[in-house]
């Protein structure tokens, strides 16, 4: 935990058939970018080459395909593969979730529980299924030449429409895990030195930027079912107040076709409740770093005059590991209200 010790991030390189090599002394300007909507975390840094500053410093020979780990006091923070190495020593790596964004598979689910469909999709993709929540939502779909990431997004979107819950997916320890976004906020602590007490990092903010946007707003939803020439409309819902204020912004969602009218109405309500909102996003720079801050968590911001306070959802965090551990976070308020009231009209059944 960030309040228990002073950060000591170490970088290890693994080559095929070889052991671990500590390359921390070669690493400059390391940062890890963790975005909630992405399936993998990206690590980048500048590796000091032998001819850059010190001709006697040997180059560790980092190559695409090598494995990298980042560890802090025995806790693994990143494990992934080197994707690119520049002539200037720039290195980019991603964790194992990257593979699920590249390879394509053929997969079919027929009235399968969503968690079972994910497990079978993992088998097709050649990866272990890790921790999965119970996802009883039934999935009927055929994917031809899609990536596992796309299939997973489609399945979880249907689950979210039914349950109202949001999910995070990551590959850790060689297994794909899906977790519900937490509802309990954490306080982020940083211990700057052994002889100093830890403090709440949100009490010392850097610059704050952000925007309010209607670009992702959805105020009308049409549900369809079936496939081919048997497609049918299962229901429709819209918010007339939001349509009058922002214009018609409609989404068409295709379901399996075996939902009863009550299920269709509930999904429409859930989709409107999720989509008929303005996006209010804030980015806070130059916070002291805490390893426990990752995308998806609720981070508790201490009251202040910067306009960012309370329990906010982290949608992106960039950790800068050296020489001091700092971070920038992008957050949204999960409690933000509907864009123009919630006088929804539901036409289903």
PyMOL commands that set and color helices and strands:
alter all, ss='L'
color gray80, all
select helices_A, chain A and resi 24-26+96-101+114-125+148-163+201-203+228-230+240-246+261-275
alter helices_A, ss='H'
color red, helices_A
select strands_A, chain A and resi 9-14+20-22+27-35+42-47+67-72+75-85+90-95+104-113+128-129+138-147+167-172+175-180+185-186+189-190+199-200+208-213+220-225+232-239+250-255+279-288+298-301+310-320+326-332+344-348
alter strands_A, ss='S'
color yellow, strands_A
deselect
rebuild
show_as cartoon
